[in-house]
Amino acid sequence: MKYREMIKKVQKYSGFSDSESQDALQLMVESLAVHLTEGERKDFASQLPQELKDIALSVEATDENSNEDILKQFMEIENIDEGRAKKQIYSAWKALKDAISGGEINHIRAQLPNRTVAFLH
């Protein structure tokens, strides 16, 4: 799936503007990538369009960003309330699930903190 198609999917699932949908998708890729092993991050990136691949491969995992709750990350970085952050996360996750293989989704879920996996359902 192409980058613009993924943004349009986020927009369709969320009702957000093009710009907010793009931000949510990029932040979701970044948030997921910091939790993955190097090999898994490369596998994840290989299934993404170039714009998102670059984000997945360039983000640096730190103690702070790899341990912080994804919901809190979205709320702080996007400066939005919990309800809007949840909608961004769900919409971006659904678009990613449409774009990458089920096996890769399972590998990603296996490396995420339990509270994040439960949240993403």
ZILINCOR-V256479 format. One record per helix or strand of 3 or more residues. SS is the DSSP state (H for helix, E for strand). FROM is the first residue (numbers start at 0). LEN is the number of residues. If there is no record, write none. Layout:
# ZILINCOR-V256479
ss->SS from->FROM len->LEN
ss->SS from->FROM len->LEN
This chain:
# ZILINCOR-V256479
ss->H from->2 len->12
ss->H from->17 len->16
ss->H from->37 len->9
ss->H from->49 len->9
ss->H from->62 len->5
ss->H from->69 len->9
ss->H from->81 len->18
ss->H from->101 len->10
ss->H from->113 len->7
